[in-house]
Amino acid sequence: MNPDTSAQSHVVGVVLLLGLTVVALGGLTAVVGSVVDGHTTTADEARVADTFETAFRPVEQTDHQTARVRFTEGRLTTAERELRVLNDSGVRRTVPVDAMVYESGDTPVRFLAGSVVRGTAGNAWLETDPPVTATRDDTAVIVGAPLVNASGGTVSGTGGVSAGIRQNVSHERERLPTDNYSVAIETETPRPFTEYFQRVGATTRVRDIDGDGVQSVVATFPGRRTLYLVRHDMRTEVGHG
């Protein structure tokens, strides 16, 4: 073999090897970056869910409360949601509970109707259950309806965000006469609510009650019962803090 040709082949081989190494390192960097981003997002979601659980406890709280939500990046906002009480004649009460929503990665975190929900429609779970249950003697249904009632705009950003949450919680109880009752919660993640209501003895179906494109989980409690509707008005203020 010609020495010059051999040397050229060696140079070409080294160049190709270096090129493949650069490509491999580039791919590894992208994978590592993706893993780091994923861990950051997961940590943010867990942190926000924990804060929602401790800060949003309207059933147990009264008067002024403050909390702070921290996340690396994402958006904290509200969404219009309603809780309804129905009987055989139709809707008897409509409560604008709304939802507090944190969005960043693939697993949004929501405070909705007293529950903390993580995940999307196909893969969601309850961190805390909604305050809706039936008495053991099957004579009554107790429906807690926490109203976010938020003022203030969306808080979002990157590189470290801190949002202040202030509440002024009050309570109002209403007793509805004995009847056949259902409770409906608007949600984009119906499965975990369906599973919860079935655990507490209700039959369930999913339907869009008001035609706004958001489905409700409708839980029907068997037999005639008295229903106690307890509104927990949180009067929430959200802002950069």
Secondary structure in CASP SS format (residue, H / E / C, confidence):
PFRMAT SS
TARGET T0000
AUTHOR 0000-0000-0000
METHOD secondary structure of the structure
MODEL  1
M C 1.00
N C 1.00
P H 1.00
D H 1.00
T H 1.00
S H 1.00
A H 1.00
Q H 1.00
S H 1.00
H H 1.00
V H 1.00
V H 1.00
G H 1.00
V H 1.00
V H 1.00
L H 1.00
L H 1.00
L H 1.00
G H 1.00
L H 1.00
T H 1.00
V H 1.00
V H 1.00
A H 1.00
L H 1.00
G H 1.00
G H 1.00
L H 1.00
T H 1.00
A H 1.00
V H 1.00
V H 1.00
G H 1.00
S H 1.00
V H 1.00
V H 1.00
D H 1.00
G H 1.00
H H 1.00
T H 1.00
T H 1.00
T H 1.00
A H 1.00
D H 1.00
E H 1.00
A H 1.00
R H 1.00
V H 1.00
A H 1.00
D H 1.00
T H 1.00
F H 1.00
E H 1.00
T H 1.00
A H 1.00
F C 1.00
R C 1.00
P C 1.00
V C 1.00
E C 1.00
Q C 1.00
T C 1.00
D E 1.00
H E 1.00
Q E 1.00
T E 1.00
A E 1.00
R E 1.00
V E 1.00
R E 1.00
F E 1.00
T C 1.00
E C 1.00
G E 1.00
R E 1.00
L E 1.00
T E 1.00
T E 1.00
A E 1.00
E C 1.00
R C 1.00
E C 1.00
L E 1.00
R E 1.00
V E 1.00
L E 1.00
N E 1.00
D C 1.00
S C 1.00
G E 1.00
V E 1.00
R E 1.00
R E 1.00
T E 1.00
V E 1.00
P C 1.00
V C 1.00
D C 1.00
A E 1.00
M E 1.00
V E 1.00
Y E 1.00
E E 1.00
S C 1.00
G C 1.00
D C 1.00
T C 1.00
P C 1.00
V E 1.00
R E 1.00
F E 1.00
L E 1.00
A C 1.00
G C 1.00
S E 1.00
V E 1.00
V E 1.00
R E 1.00
G E 1.00
T E 1.00
A C 1.00
G C 1.00
N E 1.00
A E 1.00
W E 1.00
L E 1.00
E E 1.00
T E 1.00
D C 1.00
P C 1.00
P C 1.00
V E 1.00
T E 1.00
A E 1.00
T C 1.00
R C 1.00
D C 1.00
D C 1.00
T C 1.00
A E 1.00
V E 1.00
I E 1.00
V E 1.00
G E 1.00
A E 1.00
P E 1.00
L E 1.00
V C 1.00
N C 1.00
A C 1.00
S E 1.00
G C 1.00
G C 1.00
T C 1.00
V E 1.00
S E 1.00
G E 1.00
T C 1.00
G C 1.00
G C 1.00
V E 1.00
S E 1.00
A E 1.00
G E 1.00
I E 1.00
R E 1.00
Q E 1.00
N E 1.00
V E 1.00
S E 1.00
H E 1.00
E E 1.00
R E 1.00
E E 1.00
R E 1.00
L E 1.00
P E 1.00
T E 1.00
D E 1.00
N C 1.00
Y C 1.00
S E 1.00
V E 1.00
A E 1.00
I E 1.00
E E 1.00
T C 1.00
E C 1.00
T C 1.00
P H 1.00
R H 1.00
P H 1.00
F H 1.00
T H 1.00
E H 1.00
Y H 1.00
F H 1.00
Q H 1.00
R H 1.00
V C 1.00
G C 1.00
A C 1.00
T E 1.00
T E 1.00
R E 1.00
V E 1.00
R E 1.00
D C 1.00
I C 1.00
D C 1.00
G C 1.00
D C 1.00
G C 1.00
V C 1.00
Q C 1.00
S E 1.00
V E 1.00
V E 1.00
A E 1.00
T E 1.00
F C 1.00
P C 1.00
G C 1.00
R C 1.00
R E 1.00
T E 1.00
L E 1.00
Y E 1.00
L E 1.00
V E 1.00
R E 1.00
H E 1.00
D E 1.00
M C 1.00
R C 1.00
T C 1.00
E E 1.00
V E 1.00
G E 1.00
H E 1.00
G C 1.00
END
